[in-house]
Amino acid sequence: MNILFIMYDQLRFDYLSCAGHPHLHTPNFDRVAAGGVRFTNAYVQSPVCGSSRMSFYTGRYPSSHGAQWNGFPLRVGEQTMGDHLRKLGMGCWLIGKTHMKADAEGMERLGLAPDSLIGARQAECGFDAWIRDDGLWGQGPDGFYDAKRSPYNEYLKAKGYDGENPWADYANAGIEDGEIASGWMFANADKPANIREEDSETPWLTGETIRFIERADGPWCAHVSYIKPHWPYIVPAPYHAMYGPNHVPAATRHQMERDDPHPVLAAYQSNRIASAFQRDDVRDKVIPAYMGLIRQCDDQLGRLLDYLERTGRMDDTMIVLTSDHGDYLGDHWLGEKDMFHQPAVKIPMIIRDPRARADATRGTTCDALVEAIDLAATFIEAAGGEVPSHIVEGRSLQPWLDGETPGTPDWRDVAISEYDYSVTPMCTALGLDSRDARMFMVFDGRWKLIHFEGGFRPMLFDLDTDPDEFRDLAKAPGHEAEIARLYESLARWGRRMSQRVTRSDADIAAMRGRSARKGILPFLVDGSEVPEDLTEKYRGPVRQTHLGTD
């Protein structure tokens, strides 16, 4: 079996028609959901691109793998799904974005050449790269944001788009009065991108995916990682005009969220992205463009599904659809991601297993608490392996796909997410030491606790009585028991065994007593305490006497 692991960047869990969106029709996402399982309570391990992706790829929490924000390198030697799957005879390929930052210092220390096979895999998060393009080719006075060469820009140049950076000049810009109308400015979000639709980013990456599958040899896992619907929020025709302000939902926000808010929440509500999304005119332009980008993603998913059906590959390919985090879009007086309300930390996750063992669950939903790190474990099991639980902290979702219902303690009772915001302006605004600019979410399916380092009080939400997460119950007395219970869950998680990755429990069991069989026998009184065969090498007639000799 093959695995098609598709990730969309910044796709909200509720912006799909199968998830109940009132206006956005996504027939191809729905098509996969109809043939598989849609997980309705899936959460990322960090609400920011780089850290979240490193958790997907390693199957480990950010505090375990250490790459806790964008640009934080994943240390050399950290095992990823590519390492696990290749041991099982399955290739693991990247097509698109990873947001991976290589540990160049560690590679140099160990003498790993970047152009060697192992060096390249270390630099590409354990994948073999079919084509990598992280998709943000910003350019300013100090040069490009991403110093690597852009395969997509090279593609556009070959198609006749001129200039040094057609990604910015055409794919992510419109036209106004003969001038470039950059997608970086929200005011231009309602304009069509100045590019032929078939040449835009999402169709380009779909074409690369089909080209990979046509040439792939042997079992494979292909991580197809789209940059959209991530900003810049601008989309080519006809998608730019499919939705308008009449399709924009009212922002999920309440004045009580701004009355004596938690200091960290207040800092985020005051930043530039939040200030922009608090404006209705911004939301009225950006959200229709965001919806258009999702609709284009859905159409390209349909193109890919049609190809798989036409070539018979639907019968031997597991399909996974998910996102690295969501997008506030003005909810809770916020924009982007970075905190733990549902629009940011909850993600879509749909899995279609083609095997007969999953027939009973096709077209169903599962409301178990699922974490992004569970996919690495699921892929290992799907490839025929046993999940190395001393390394991979996620749990295989295969039982849920097969119609089994693992219960506590076999399944988790809380989902955990972490966020290190030490490099952000909010850390500076709050006067925090970088080590204290951290927060943690503990969610049990009803109660959500958010803990903040730095001496701040926690936040608490009851999603049964307050599904919109307006009322921070930790502001006042009355919920001490729930806070204490969730803090104990966080403490238990914090005590987990996460760094003993070179020895499994089975290895440790096999090691017990092994030294005695190698002749290490300390603390014996007369030797009768152990089996005779252990002392055999230390018994017998004296062969030479050296006592009292010169």
C-alpha positions in Angstrom: 0.0 0.0 0.0 1.1 3.6 -0.7 0.3 6.7 1.4 -0.7 10.0 0.0 -0.2 12.4 2.9 -1.7 15.8 1.8 -1.3 18.9 4.0 -2.8 22.3 3.3 -1.2 25.3 5.0 -3.5 27.2 7.4 -6.7 25.4 6.5 -9.4 25.8 9.2 -11.2 22.7 10.4 -14.6 24.2 9.7 -14.0 25.6 6.2 -15.1 22.4 4.4 -18.7 21.5 3.4 -18.3 18.1 5.1 -17.6 20.0 8.3 -20.7 22.1 7.9 -19.6 25.3 6.3 -22.7 27.1 5.1 -21.4 28.5 1.8 -18.1 26.8 0.8 -18.7 23.7 -1.3 -15.8 21.2 -1.2 -17.0 18.1 -3.0 -13.6 16.5 -3.3 -12.8 16.8 0.4 -16.3 15.4 1.0 -15.5 12.6 -1.5 -12.5 11.4 0.6 -14.6 11.8 3.8 -17.3 9.6 2.2 -14.8 6.9 1.6 -13.0 7.1 5.0 -13.1 8.6 8.5 -13.3 12.2 9.4 -11.8 12.9 12.8 -13.7 15.8 14.4 -11.4 16.4 17.4 -7.9 16.6 15.9 -5.4 19.0 17.4 -1.9 20.2 16.4 1.0 20.1 18.9 1.9 23.7 18.2 -0.2 26.5 16.5 2.6 27.7 14.3 3.9 26.3 11.0 7.4 25.1 11.7 7.0 23.5 15.1 3.7 21.9 14.1 5.2 20.3 11.0 8.2 19.0 12.9 5.7 17.3 15.3 3.8 15.7 12.3 7.1 14.5 10.8 8.7 13.1 14.0 5.6 11.9 15.8 6.9 13.8 18.8 5.9 16.9 20.9 7.8 20.2 20.4 9.4 19.9 23.8 10.7 16.5 22.7 12.1 17.4 19.3 13.1 20.9 20.2 12.1 22.8 17.0 9.6 25.0 18.8 9.2 27.8 16.4 9.8 28.7 12.7 13.4 28.7 11.9 14.4 26.6 14.9 16.5 23.7 13.4 15.4 20.1 13.9 18.5 18.7 15.5 20.6 16.1 13.7 19.7 12.6 14.6 16.0 13.3 15.3 14.2 10.4 13.7 11.3 11.2 11.3 8.7 9.3 9.5 11.1 8.9 6.6 13.6 7.1 8.8 10.9 4.8 10.2 9.2 4.0 6.8 12.4 3.3 4.9 13.3 0.6 7.5 10.0 -1.0 6.4 10.8 -0.8 2.7 8.7 2.2 2.0 10.1 5.3 0.3 9.2 8.7 1.8 9.1 11.7 -0.5 8.5 15.4 -0.2 6.5 17.3 -2.8 6.1 20.9 -1.6 6.6 22.6 1.7 8.2 21.4 5.0 9.3 24.7 6.7 12.3 22.6 7.8 15.4 24.4 9.1 18.5 22.2 8.8 20.8 21.8 11.8 23.8 23.0 9.8 26.0 23.3 12.9 25.2 19.8 13.9 25.8 18.5 10.4 29.2 20.2 10.3 30.1 18.9 13.7 29.4 15.3 12.6 31.0 15.8 9.2 27.7 15.3 7.2 28.0 16.8 3.8 24.7 18.5 2.7 25.0 17.0 -0.8 25.4 13.4 0.6 22.4 11.1 0.8 22.3 11.1 4.6 23.1 14.9 4.7 20.3 15.7 2.2 17.8 13.7 4.2 18.9 15.4 7.4 18.4 18.8 5.7 15.0 17.8 4.3 13.4 16.5 7.5 14.0 12.9 6.6 12.3 13.0 3.3 13.8 12.4 -0.1 12.8 15.6 -1.9 11.0 15.2 -5.2 10.6 18.9 -5.2 10.7 21.3 -2.2 9.2 24.7 -2.3 8.3 26.4 1.0 6.2 29.0 -0.9 7.0 32.3 0.7 9.3 34.1 -1.7 9.2 37.5 -0.1 11.9 40.0 -1.1 12.9 43.2 0.7 15.8 45.6 1.1 17.9 42.8 2.7 17.1 40.3 0.0 14.9 37.2 0.0 13.2 35.8 3.1 14.1 32.3 1.9 17.6 32.1 0.5 17.0 28.8 -1.3 16.2 28.7 -5.0 12.4 28.6 -5.7 11.5 25.7 -8.1 8.1 27.4 -8.6 9.7 30.7 -9.6 11.9 28.8 -12.1 8.7 27.1 -13.5 7.0 30.5 -13.9 10.1 31.9 -15.7 10.0 28.9 -18.1 6.4 29.7 -18.7 7.3 33.3 -19.8 6.6 35.3 -16.6 9.4 37.8 -16.4 11.4 39.3 -13.5 13.4 38.0 -10.7 10.5 37.0 -8.5 7.3 36.2 -10.5 5.9 34.5 -7.4 5.5 38.0 -6.0 4.8 39.9 -9.2 2.2 37.6 -10.7 1.2 34.6 -8.7 0.5 36.7 -5.6 -0.4 40.1 -7.0 -3.2 41.7 -9.0 -3.3 44.8 -11.2 -4.6 48.2 -10.4 -4.3 51.1 -12.9 -1.5 49.3 -14.6 0.5 48.9 -11.4 1.3 45.7 -9.4 -1.3 45.3 -6.6 0.5 43.1 -4.2 -1.2 40.4 -2.3 0.7 41.4 0.8 -1.8 44.2 1.1 -5.3 43.1 2.3 -6.9 45.8 0.2 -6.0 43.8 -2.9 -7.4 40.5 -1.7 -10.5 40.8 -3.9 -8.5 41.2 -7.1 -7.7 38.3 -9.4 -4.1 37.3 -9.2 -2.3 38.3 -12.4 -1.5 34.7 -13.5 -3.1 32.0 -15.7 -5.0 29.8 -13.2 -3.3 26.7 -14.5 0.1 28.2 -13.7 -0.7 29.2 -10.1 0.8 27.4 -7.1 -1.8 24.8 -6.3 -2.2 23.4 -9.9 1.6 23.4 -10.3 2.1 21.3 -7.2 -0.7 18.9 -8.2 1.0 18.4 -11.5 4.3 17.6 -9.7 2.4 15.1 -7.6 1.0 13.3 -10.6 4.4 13.3 -12.2 5.9 11.7 -9.1 3.3 9.0 -9.0 3.8 8.2 -12.7 7.5 7.6 -12.0 7.4 6.1 -8.5 8.9 2.7 -8.0 7.9 0.5 -5.1 5.8 1.3 -2.0 5.9 5.1 -1.2 4.6 7.7 1.2 4.3 11.0 -0.6 4.0 14.1 1.5 2.2 16.6 -0.7 2.3 19.9 1.1 0.5 22.8 -0.4 1.3 26.4 0.6 -2.4 27.5 0.2 -4.7 28.7 1.6 -2.0 30.4 3.6 -1.5 34.1 2.9 -0.9 36.1 0.8 -4.7 36.0 0.4 -5.1 36.4 -3.3 -6.3 33.9 -5.9 -6.6 33.8 -9.7 -9.8 34.0 -11.7 -12.4 32.6 -11.6 -11.9 31.8 -7.9 -11.5 35.4 -6.9 -15.1 36.1 -7.6 -16.8 33.0 -6.3 -17.5 34.4 -2.9 -18.2 37.9 -1.6 -19.0 39.8 1.6 -22.4 38.1 1.8 -20.6 34.8 2.4 -18.5 36.2 5.2 -19.7 34.9 8.6 -19.9 37.2 11.5 -16.7 37.1 13.5 -16.9 34.7 16.5 -15.9 37.3 19.1 -17.5 39.0 22.1 -16.8 42.2 24.0 -16.3 40.2 27.2 -13.0 38.9 25.6 -11.7 42.4 25.7 -12.9 43.3 29.2 -10.0 42.7 31.6 -8.4 40.1 29.3 -5.5 37.8 30.1 -2.3 39.8 29.6 -1.0 37.4 26.9 -4.3 37.4 25.0 -4.4 41.2 25.3 -0.9 41.4 23.7 -2.0 39.3 20.8 -5.2 41.2 20.4 -3.1 44.4 20.0 -0.7 43.2 17.4 -0.8 44.2 13.7 -2.5 41.2 12.3 -5.2 41.2 15.0 -5.8 45.0 14.5 -6.2 44.4 10.7 -8.7 41.5 11.2 -10.8 43.5 13.7 -11.8 45.6 10.7 -14.9 44.5 8.8 -13.6 45.8 5.5 -10.5 43.6 5.8 -12.6 40.5 6.6 -14.9 41.3 3.7 -12.1 41.1 1.3 -9.8 38.5 2.8 -12.3 35.8 3.7 -13.8 35.5 0.2 -10.2 35.1 -1.1 -9.4 32.5 1.5 -12.6 30.6 0.5 -11.5 30.9 -3.2 -8.1 29.5 -2.4 -9.8 26.5 -0.6 -12.1 26.0 -3.5 -9.1 25.9 -5.9 -7.5 23.4 -3.5 -10.6 21.2 -3.6 -10.7 21.3 -7.4 -7.1 20.3 -7.6 -7.8 17.5 -5.1 -10.5 16.3 -7.5 -7.9 16.4 -10.4 -5.6 14.2 -8.3 -8.4 11.8 -7.2 -9.6 11.4 -10.8 -6.0 10.5 -11.8 -5.8 7.9 -9.0 -9.1 6.4 -10.1 -8.2 6.4 -13.8 -4.9 4.6 -13.1 -6.3 2.1 -10.5 -4.2 3.6 -7.7 -7.2 4.4 -5.4 -7.2 0.7 -4.6 -3.7 0.7 -3.1 -3.3 4.2 -1.7 -4.2 5.5 1.7 -5.2 9.2 1.4 -4.8 11.6 4.3 -6.0 15.2 4.3 -5.0 17.6 7.0 -3.5 21.0 7.9 -0.6 22.3 10.0 -2.9 24.7 12.0 -5.9 26.9 11.4 -6.6 30.7 10.9 -8.4 33.0 13.3 -9.7 35.3 10.5 -10.9 37.8 13.1 -12.4 35.4 15.5 -11.6 36.3 19.2 -10.3 39.6 17.9 -7.3 37.8 16.5 -5.7 37.0 13.1 -3.3 34.3 12.0 -2.8 31.5 14.6 -0.5 31.5 17.7 -3.0 30.7 20.5 -5.3 27.8 21.5 -8.8 28.7 20.5 -10.5 26.1 18.2 -10.0 28.1 15.0 -6.2 28.0 15.4 -5.4 24.7 17.1 -8.1 22.3 15.8 -7.5 20.9 12.3 -9.3 18.9 9.6 -8.2 15.3 9.5 -9.6 12.8 7.0 -8.2 9.4 6.3 -9.3 7.0 3.6 -7.8 3.5 4.0 -8.4 1.4 0.8 -8.2 -1.9 2.5 -11.2 -4.1 3.2 -10.5 -4.0 7.0 -11.7 -0.3 6.9 -14.9 -1.0 5.0 -17.1 -0.7 8.1 -16.1 2.9 8.9 -16.4 4.5 5.5 -18.3 7.7 5.6 -18.2 8.0 9.4 -16.9 10.5 11.8 -14.8 9.8 14.9 -14.8 12.2 17.9 -11.9 10.7 19.8 -9.2 13.1 20.9 -6.6 12.9 18.1 -3.2 14.6 17.9 -1.2 15.4 14.8 1.6 13.2 16.0 -0.7 10.2 15.6 -0.2 10.2 11.8 3.4 9.1 12.1 2.4 6.1 14.2 -0.5 5.4 11.8 1.8 5.4 8.8 4.3 3.0 10.5 1.5 0.5 11.2 0.1 0.9 7.7 3.5 0.0 6.3 3.5 -3.2 8.3 5.7 -2.1 11.2 5.4 -1.9 14.9 5.3 1.6 16.3 8.5 2.3 18.3 6.7 3.9 21.3 10.0 4.9 22.9 10.5 7.3 20.0 7.1 8.1 18.5 4.8 9.7 21.0 1.7 9.5 18.9 -0.6 6.6 18.7 -1.8 4.7 15.6 -5.3 5.7 14.4 -5.7 2.3 12.7 -8.0 0.9 15.4 -10.4 3.8 14.7 -10.2 3.2 11.0 -10.9 -0.5 11.5 -14.0 0.2 13.6 -12.5 -0.7 17.0 -13.1 1.5 20.0 -10.0 1.7 22.2 -11.0 3.1 25.6 -9.1 4.7 28.5 -6.4 3.9 29.4 -5.7 2.6 25.9 -6.6 6.0 24.4 -5.7 9.5 25.6 -7.9 11.4 27.9 -6.4 14.8 27.0 -4.8 16.5 24.0 -1.7 18.6 24.5 -0.4 21.6 22.5 2.6 23.8 23.2 3.7 27.2 21.9 7.0 29.0 22.4 6.5 32.7 21.4 10.0 33.8 22.6 11.0 35.4 19.2 7.7 37.4 18.8 7.0 41.0 19.6 4.5 39.8 22.2 7.4 38.4 24.3 9.1 41.9 24.3 5.8 43.7 25.0 5.1 41.5 28.0 8.7 42.0 29.3 9.3 38.3 29.5 12.6 36.4 29.5 12.7 34.1 26.5 12.5 31.0 28.6 9.2 32.2 30.1 7.5 33.0 26.8 5.8 29.6 26.6 2.2 28.4 26.9 0.5 25.0 27.0 -3.0 23.7 26.3 -4.6 20.8 28.0 -8.0 19.8 26.5 -10.1 16.9 27.6 -12.9 17.2 25.1 -14.9 19.6 27.3 -12.6 21.6 29.5 -9.6 23.5 28.0 -6.9 24.8 30.3 -4.2 27.1 29.0 -1.1 27.5 31.2 1.4 30.3 30.8 4.9 30.4 32.1 6.2 33.7 33.5 3.9 34.0 36.5 0.6 34.5 34.7 -2.7 33.0 35.8 -4.2 30.2 33.6 -7.2 30.5 31.3 -10.1 28.0 31.4 -13.0 27.4 29.0 -15.9 25.0 29.3 -16.8 24.1 25.7 -20.0 22.4 26.7 -21.6 25.6 28.0 -19.5 28.0 26.0 -18.5 26.4 22.6 -17.4 29.8 21.3 -14.8 30.1 24.1 -15.8 33.6 25.1 -15.9 33.2 28.9 -12.5 32.7 30.6 -13.6 31.0 33.8 -10.2 31.3 35.4 -10.8 35.1 35.8 -12.8 34.4 39.0 -13.1 31.8 41.7 -15.4 28.8 41.3 -13.6 26.3 39.1 -10.6 25.3 41.2 -11.3 21.6 41.0 -11.3 21.6 37.2 -8.1 23.7 37.0 -6.4 21.4 39.5 -7.5 18.3 37.6 -6.2 19.6 34.3 -2.9 20.8 35.9 -2.4 17.2 37.1 -2.9 16.0 33.5 -0.3 18.6 32.4 2.1 17.5 35.1 1.6 13.8 34.2 2.4 14.6 30.6 5.4 16.6 31.7 6.7 13.6 33.5 6.5 11.4 30.4 9.5 9.4 29.2 10.5 11.3 26.1 14.2 11.2 25.7 15.2 7.6 26.1 15.0 7.1 22.4 17.9 4.7 21.9 16.4 1.9 24.0 12.9 0.5 23.8 11.1 -1.1 26.7 11.8 -4.5 25.1 15.5 -3.6 24.9 15.6 -2.7 28.5 13.8 -5.9 29.6 16.3 -7.9 27.6 19.2 -6.1 29.2 18.2 -7.0 32.8 20.7 -9.5 34.2 22.7 -9.6 31.0 25.8 -8.1 32.7 25.8 -11.1 35.2 26.0 -13.5 32.2 29.0 -11.5 31.1 30.8 -12.1 34.4 29.9 -8.9 36.3 29.1 -10.3 39.7 29.3 -7.6 42.4 28.0 -7.8 46.0 28.1 -11.6 46.4 28.7 -13.1 49.8 29.8 -16.6 48.8 28.3 -17.1 45.3 25.4 -19.2 46.3 23.1 -16.2 45.6 23.3 -16.8 41.8 23.1 -19.8 39.5 26.3 -21.9 39.3 26.9 -21.2 35.6 27.4 -17.5 36.4 30.3 -18.3 38.7 31.8 -21.1 36.6 34.6 -18.8 35.2 35.6 -17.9 38.8 35.9 -21.4 40.2 38.3 -24.3 39.7 41.8 -25.5 40.7 44.6 -22.9 40.9 46.8 -23.3 38.0 49.8 -21.2 39.2 50.8 -19.9 42.6 52.5 -16.4 42.8 52.2 -15.8 46.5 55.4 -15.3 48.4 57.6 -15.4 45.2 60.0 -12.7 44.0 
